Amino acid sequence: MPFPRPHRGNIRTALIAAGVLLARPSPEGLVLAYLAIALGSALHLLAKGTLRLGTGLTTGGPYRFTRNPFYLANLLVDAGILLAIGRIEVAAVYVPLFAIVYHRTIRGEEAILERLFGDAYRNYRSSVPRFFPWKRPLPSEKAAERFSFSNPNLLAGIEYGRLVRFLEAPLIVSLGSALVRGLGAVSPEDRPLFLTGAVLLASLFALERALIAKLRDRRSVAPRALRRPAAAAALLAVFAAGLVLLPRAEIAGEEVRLAAGGAIGLALLASLVVPSRGASTVPNRLRCGLACLFSAWFASVAWLGIAGAAVFSVLALEETSAAPPH
Protein backbone atom coordinates (compact mmCIF):
# COMPACT_ATOMS: atom_id res chain seq x y z
CA MET A 1 0.00 0.00 0.00
CA PRO A 2 1.59 3.34 -1.06
CA PHE A 3 2.32 5.93 1.61
CA PRO A 4 -0.37 8.65 1.49
CA ARG A 5 0.79 11.92 -0.03
CA PRO A 6 0.88 14.73 2.55
CA HIS A 7 -1.85 17.32 2.17
CA ARG A 8 -3.42 20.08 4.27
CA GLY A 9 -5.75 17.81 6.19
CA ASN A 10 -3.52 14.93 7.14
CA ILE A 11 -0.44 16.94 8.19
CA ARG A 12 -2.43 18.59 11.01
CA THR A 13 -3.79 15.21 12.07
CA ALA A 14 -0.22 13.88 12.10
CA LEU A 15 0.88 16.91 14.14
CA ILE A 16 -1.76 16.26 16.81
CA ALA A 17 -0.85 12.56 16.91
CA ALA A 18 2.84 13.45 17.33
CA GLY A 19 1.85 15.85 20.09
CA VAL A 20 0.01 13.13 22.00
CA LEU A 21 3.12 10.95 21.90
CA LEU A 22 5.82 13.58 22.44
CA ALA A 23 4.35 16.71 24.03
CA ARG A 24 5.66 18.34 27.19
CA PRO A 25 2.92 20.92 27.72
CA SER A 26 3.27 23.80 30.17
CA PRO A 27 0.71 26.33 31.46
CA GLU A 28 2.54 29.15 29.72
CA GLY A 29 2.68 27.21 26.46
CA LEU A 30 -1.04 26.50 26.58
CA VAL A 31 -1.84 30.18 27.15
CA LEU A 32 0.30 31.16 24.15
CA ALA A 33 -1.24 28.30 22.16
CA TYR A 34 -4.76 29.60 22.67
CA LEU A 35 -3.69 33.16 21.85
CA ALA A 36 -2.28 31.97 18.51
CA ILE A 37 -5.37 29.86 17.83
CA ALA A 38 -7.64 32.80 18.67
CA LEU A 39 -5.80 34.98 16.13
CA GLY A 40 -5.92 32.21 13.53
CA SER A 41 -9.62 31.60 14.17
CA ALA A 42 -10.44 35.31 13.78
CA LEU A 43 -8.53 35.48 10.49
CA HIS A 44 -10.19 32.26 9.33
CA LEU A 45 -13.64 33.74 10.03
CA LEU A 46 -12.79 37.02 8.27
CA ALA A 47 -11.43 35.21 5.23
CA LYS A 48 -14.41 32.89 4.88
CA GLY A 49 -16.89 35.72 5.47
CA THR A 50 -15.29 37.82 2.73
CA LEU A 51 -14.58 35.17 0.08
CA ARG A 52 -16.99 35.22 -2.86
CA LEU A 53 -16.92 31.89 -4.64
CA GLY A 54 -18.07 31.78 -8.24
CA THR A 55 -18.76 35.53 -8.51
CA GLY A 56 -15.33 36.94 -9.35
CA LEU A 57 -11.91 37.56 -7.88
CA THR A 58 -11.99 38.34 -4.14
CA THR A 59 -9.68 41.23 -3.19
CA GLY A 60 -11.41 42.79 -0.16
CA GLY A 61 -11.14 42.32 3.60
CA PRO A 62 -8.04 40.31 4.59
CA TYR A 63 -7.41 39.62 0.89
CA ARG A 64 -6.14 43.21 0.65
CA PHE A 65 -3.16 42.19 2.82
CA THR A 66 -2.42 38.64 1.66
CA ARG A 67 -3.62 36.53 -1.24
CA ASN A 68 -4.04 33.54 1.06
CA PRO A 69 -5.47 34.68 4.42
CA PHE A 70 -7.16 31.33 4.94
CA TYR A 71 -3.83 29.49 4.76
CA LEU A 72 -2.13 32.09 6.95
CA ALA A 73 -4.90 31.42 9.50
CA ASN A 74 -4.03 27.71 9.29
CA LEU A 75 -0.40 28.54 10.04
CA LEU A 76 -1.43 30.46 13.16
CA VAL A 77 -3.62 27.57 14.33
CA ASP A 78 -0.85 25.06 13.73
CA ALA A 79 1.62 27.35 15.52
CA GLY A 80 -0.76 27.23 18.48
CA ILE A 81 -0.71 23.43 18.41
CA LEU A 82 3.10 23.49 18.30
CA LEU A 83 3.15 25.81 21.31
CA ALA A 84 0.89 23.38 23.15
CA ILE A 85 3.23 20.51 22.27
CA GLY A 86 6.24 22.44 23.54
CA ARG A 87 8.88 20.45 21.65
CA ILE A 88 11.27 22.30 19.32
CA GLU A 89 12.09 19.03 17.53
CA VAL A 90 8.46 18.66 16.43
CA ALA A 91 8.41 22.25 15.15
CA ALA A 92 11.69 21.69 13.28
CA VAL A 93 10.08 18.82 11.35
CA TYR A 94 6.61 20.29 10.93
CA VAL A 95 7.36 23.83 9.72
CA PRO A 96 9.28 22.72 6.58
CA LEU A 97 6.56 20.13 5.88
CA PHE A 98 3.90 22.84 6.20
CA ALA A 99 5.85 25.05 3.77
CA ILE A 100 6.20 22.27 1.19
CA VAL A 101 2.55 21.17 1.32
CA TYR A 102 1.07 24.68 1.23
CA HIS A 103 3.49 25.91 -1.44
CA ARG A 104 2.32 23.10 -3.71
CA THR A 105 -1.36 23.83 -2.90
CA ILE A 106 -1.03 27.58 -3.48
CA ARG A 107 0.86 27.17 -6.77
CA GLY A 108 -1.92 24.94 -8.09
CA GLU A 109 -4.63 27.41 -7.05
CA GLU A 110 -2.73 30.35 -8.54
CA ALA A 111 -2.62 28.61 -11.91
CA ILE A 112 -6.39 28.13 -11.80
CA LEU A 113 -7.03 31.77 -10.80
CA GLU A 114 -4.79 33.06 -13.56
CA ARG A 115 -6.62 30.92 -16.10
CA LEU A 116 -10.01 32.18 -14.83
CA PHE A 117 -9.31 35.88 -14.33
CA GLY A 118 -6.30 36.62 -16.56
CA ASP A 119 -4.93 40.15 -16.25
CA ALA A 120 -7.14 41.00 -13.27
CA TYR A 121 -5.48 38.27 -11.24
CA ARG A 122 -1.99 39.11 -12.51
CA ASN A 123 -2.44 42.74 -11.43
CA TYR A 124 -3.73 41.62 -8.04
CA ARG A 125 -0.84 39.18 -7.66
CA SER A 126 1.72 41.92 -8.36
CA SER A 127 0.22 44.16 -5.65
CA VAL A 128 -0.55 41.76 -2.78
CA PRO A 129 1.91 39.28 -1.18
CA ARG A 130 1.31 35.59 -1.56
CA PHE A 131 1.38 34.75 2.16
CA PHE A 132 2.83 37.09 4.78
CA PRO A 133 1.38 40.67 4.63
CA TRP A 134 4.65 42.58 4.27
CA LYS A 135 3.50 45.10 1.63
CA ARG A 136 1.20 48.10 1.81
CA PRO A 137 -2.37 46.74 1.55
CA LEU A 138 -4.39 47.03 -1.61
CA PRO A 139 -6.29 50.36 -1.62
CA SER A 140 -9.81 49.89 -0.31
CA GLU A 141 -11.35 51.50 -3.40
CA LYS A 142 -10.00 48.60 -5.45
CA ALA A 143 -11.70 46.03 -3.22
CA ALA A 144 -15.49 45.82 -3.32
CA GLU A 145 -16.03 42.81 -1.06
CA ARG A 146 -16.85 43.23 2.62
CA PHE A 147 -17.12 40.73 5.45
CA SER A 148 -20.65 39.49 6.11
CA PHE A 149 -22.13 36.86 8.41
CA SER A 150 -24.66 36.21 5.62
CA ASN A 151 -21.88 35.03 3.32
CA PRO A 152 -22.85 31.56 1.99
CA ASN A 153 -19.51 30.20 3.26
CA LEU A 154 -20.67 30.96 6.80
CA LEU A 155 -24.36 30.22 6.32
CA ALA A 156 -23.46 26.65 5.41
CA GLY A 157 -22.63 26.18 9.10
CA ILE A 158 -19.52 24.02 8.85
CA GLU A 159 -17.11 26.90 9.53
CA TYR A 160 -18.41 27.59 13.04
CA GLY A 161 -17.95 23.94 13.94
CA ARG A 162 -14.44 24.09 12.50
CA LEU A 163 -13.59 27.09 14.69
CA VAL A 164 -14.64 25.10 17.76
CA ARG A 165 -12.54 22.18 16.53
CA PHE A 166 -9.46 24.42 16.56
CA LEU A 167 -9.96 24.84 20.32
CA GLU A 168 -10.02 21.09 20.85
CA ALA A 169 -6.50 20.42 19.53
CA PRO A 170 -4.43 21.70 22.51
CA LEU A 171 -6.67 19.77 24.89
CA ILE A 172 -6.26 16.57 22.89
CA VAL A 173 -2.48 17.07 22.97
CA SER A 174 -2.36 17.87 26.69
CA LEU A 175 -4.71 15.12 27.87
CA GLY A 176 -3.34 12.51 25.50
CA SER A 177 0.27 13.21 26.43
CA ALA A 178 -0.62 13.05 30.13
CA LEU A 179 -2.02 9.54 29.61
CA VAL A 180 1.01 8.50 27.55
CA ARG A 181 3.44 9.76 30.20
CA GLY A 182 1.46 7.99 32.92
CA LEU A 183 1.02 4.82 30.83
CA GLY A 184 -2.74 5.21 30.87
CA ALA A 185 -3.03 6.48 34.44
CA VAL A 186 -3.10 9.96 35.94
CA SER A 187 -1.55 10.76 39.31
CA PRO A 188 -4.02 11.60 42.12
CA GLU A 189 -2.81 15.20 42.38
CA ASP A 190 -3.37 15.74 38.65
CA ARG A 191 -6.81 14.11 38.48
CA PRO A 192 -8.94 17.24 39.17
CA LEU A 193 -7.17 19.18 36.42
CA PHE A 194 -7.27 16.21 34.06
CA LEU A 195 -11.00 15.72 34.69
CA THR A 196 -11.66 19.41 34.06
CA GLY A 197 -9.78 19.24 30.76
CA ALA A 198 -11.57 16.05 29.72
CA VAL A 199 -15.00 17.56 30.42
CA LEU A 200 -14.01 20.74 28.56
CA LEU A 201 -12.90 18.68 25.56
CA ALA A 202 -16.14 16.68 25.59
CA SER A 203 -18.14 19.91 25.88
CA LEU A 204 -16.34 21.49 22.92
CA PHE A 205 -16.94 18.35 20.86
CA ALA A 206 -20.64 18.41 21.75
CA LEU A 207 -20.87 22.10 20.82
CA GLU A 208 -19.08 21.45 17.52
CA ARG A 209 -21.53 18.70 16.58
CA ALA A 210 -24.49 20.80 17.71
CA LEU A 211 -23.40 23.75 15.55
CA ILE A 212 -23.09 21.54 12.49
CA ALA A 213 -26.41 19.83 13.17
CA LYS A 214 -28.23 23.14 13.63
CA LEU A 215 -26.65 25.23 10.88
CA ARG A 216 -25.66 22.75 8.19
CA ASP A 217 -28.06 19.84 8.62
CA ARG A 218 -31.01 21.99 9.82
CA ARG A 219 -32.01 19.50 12.49
CA SER A 220 -32.64 19.70 16.21
CA VAL A 221 -29.67 19.43 18.53
CA ALA A 222 -31.50 18.47 21.74
CA PRO A 223 -34.53 16.33 22.63
CA ARG A 224 -37.79 18.24 22.76
CA ALA A 225 -38.30 17.34 26.44
CA LEU A 226 -35.15 19.25 27.45
CA ARG A 227 -36.42 22.51 25.94
CA ARG A 228 -39.18 22.98 28.55
CA PRO A 229 -38.75 25.25 31.60
CA ALA A 230 -39.36 22.31 33.94
CA ALA A 231 -36.44 20.44 32.33
CA ALA A 232 -34.20 23.48 32.82
CA ALA A 233 -35.23 23.60 36.46
CA ALA A 234 -34.45 19.89 36.90
CA LEU A 235 -31.04 20.29 35.26
CA LEU A 236 -30.16 23.21 37.50
CA ALA A 237 -31.26 21.22 40.53
CA VAL A 238 -28.93 18.39 39.48
CA PHE A 239 -25.97 20.76 39.16
CA ALA A 240 -26.79 22.43 42.49
CA ALA A 241 -26.93 19.02 44.18
CA GLY A 242 -23.62 18.10 42.61
CA LEU A 243 -21.98 21.22 44.00
CA VAL A 244 -23.16 20.35 47.49
CA LEU A 245 -22.51 16.60 47.46
CA LEU A 246 -19.35 16.11 45.38
CA PRO A 247 -16.00 16.11 47.19
CA ARG A 248 -14.02 19.31 46.68
CA ALA A 249 -10.72 20.89 47.56
CA GLU A 250 -10.24 21.87 51.19
CA ILE A 251 -10.80 25.55 50.41
CA ALA A 252 -14.42 24.78 49.59
CA GLY A 253 -15.97 24.96 53.05
CA GLU A 254 -19.63 24.71 53.99
CA GLU A 255 -20.21 28.44 53.44
CA VAL A 256 -18.85 28.26 49.89
CA ARG A 257 -20.96 25.19 49.11
CA LEU A 258 -24.11 26.87 50.37
CA ALA A 259 -23.29 30.06 48.46
CA ALA A 260 -22.74 28.07 45.27
CA GLY A 261 -26.02 26.21 45.63
CA GLY A 262 -27.78 29.47 46.48
CA ALA A 263 -26.38 31.17 43.36
CA ILE A 264 -27.79 28.45 41.14
CA GLY A 265 -31.07 28.65 43.01
CA LEU A 266 -31.27 32.39 42.34
CA ALA A 267 -30.44 31.82 38.67
CA LEU A 268 -33.18 29.22 38.50
CA LEU A 269 -35.66 31.63 40.05
CA ALA A 270 -34.65 34.42 37.68
CA SER A 271 -34.89 32.13 34.67
CA LEU A 272 -38.41 31.02 35.56
CA VAL A 273 -39.78 34.34 36.81
CA VAL A 274 -38.08 37.02 34.70
CA PRO A 275 -39.42 36.72 31.15
CA SER A 276 -37.18 37.04 28.13
CA ARG A 277 -37.96 39.65 25.50
CA GLY A 278 -40.04 38.13 22.79
CA ALA A 279 -40.52 34.43 22.47
CA SER A 280 -36.84 33.48 22.64
CA THR A 281 -35.52 31.70 25.73
CA VAL A 282 -31.89 32.10 24.68
CA PRO A 283 -31.07 34.69 27.41
CA ASN A 284 -32.51 32.37 30.06
CA ARG A 285 -30.47 29.42 28.81
CA LEU A 286 -27.27 31.45 28.80
CA ARG A 287 -28.01 32.81 32.27
CA CYS A 288 -28.41 29.25 33.57
CA GLY A 289 -25.14 28.21 31.94
CA LEU A 290 -23.25 31.11 33.48
CA ALA A 291 -24.77 30.32 36.88
CA CYS A 292 -23.44 26.75 36.64
CA LEU A 293 -20.02 27.95 35.52
CA PHE A 294 -19.40 30.61 38.15
CA SER A 295 -21.01 28.74 41.03
CA ALA A 296 -18.87 25.69 40.32
CA TRP A 297 -15.77 27.88 40.16
CA PHE A 298 -16.50 29.24 43.62
CA ALA A 299 -17.09 25.71 44.88
CA SER A 300 -13.89 24.34 43.25
CA VAL A 301 -15.74 21.86 41.04
CA ALA A 302 -14.70 23.38 37.72
CA TRP A 303 -15.54 20.36 35.58
CA LEU A 304 -19.15 20.31 36.75
CA GLY A 305 -19.58 23.98 35.90
CA ILE A 306 -18.14 23.43 32.42
CA ALA A 307 -20.56 20.55 31.86
CA GLY A 308 -23.49 22.71 32.98
CA ALA A 309 -22.44 25.62 30.77
CA ALA A 310 -22.14 23.24 27.80
CA VAL A 311 -25.60 21.75 28.36
CA PHE A 312 -27.30 25.13 28.52
CA SER A 313 -25.25 26.48 25.58
CA VAL A 314 -26.53 23.63 23.43
CA LEU A 315 -30.08 24.34 24.61
CA ALA A 316 -29.60 28.02 23.75
CA LEU A 317 -28.40 27.02 20.30
CA GLU A 318 -31.58 24.99 19.87
CA GLU A 319 -33.64 28.15 20.43
CA THR A 320 -31.81 30.20 17.78
CA SER A 321 -33.14 30.53 14.26
CA ALA A 322 -31.20 28.66 11.64
CA ALA A 323 -30.52 30.26 8.30
CA PRO A 324 -32.86 29.11 5.53
CA PRO A 325 -31.62 26.30 3.35
CA HIS A 326 -29.93 27.35 0.15
Secondary structure, 3 states (H helix, E strand, C coil): CCCCCCCHHHHHHHHHHHHHHHCCCCHHHHHHHHHHHHHHHHHHHHHHHHCCCCCCCCCCHHHHCCCCHHHHHHHHHHHHHHHHHCCHHHHHHHHHHHHHHHHHHHHHHHHHHHHHHCHHHHHHHHHCCCCCCCCCCCCHHHCCCCCCCCCHHHHCCHHHHHHHHHHHHHHHHHHHHHHHHCCCCCCHHHHHHHHHHHHHHHHHHHHHHHHHHHHHCCCCCCCHHHHCHHHHHHHHHHHHHHHHHCCCCCCCCHHHHHHHHHHHHHHHHHHHHCCCCCCCCHHHHHHHHHHHHHHHHHCCCHHHHHHHHHHHHHHHHHHCCCCCCC
